[in-house]
Amino acid sequence: MIKTVLRNSRFHRVNTHIKRYLHQMDIYFIKKSTPPTPEIPQPQVSVQTRVTEKPVIPQLEKPQRIATKP
């Protein structure tokens, strides 16, 4: 349907407007879709590292305290 409209010179002005609008929508969707993909894994990785670090630190501290008491 769009191709047939492109061929008609009478709809050229409308066609250029549609093209511009579609191009803007493509840019908008690309901008919206690309940022979340890198942002989602980064927090997951940081949370995983924090979760793994927190239990390791108390485990290391407890044996040291036990060793120093006796």
HELIX and SHEET records of a PDB file:
HELIX    1   1 ILE A    2  ARG A    7  1                                   6    
HELIX    2   2 SER A    9  PHE A   11  5                                   3    
HELIX    3   3 HIS A   12  SER A   33  1                                  22    
HELIX    4   4 PRO A   36  GLU A   39  1                                   4    
HELIX    5   5 PRO A   41  THR A   68  1                                  28    
END                                                                             
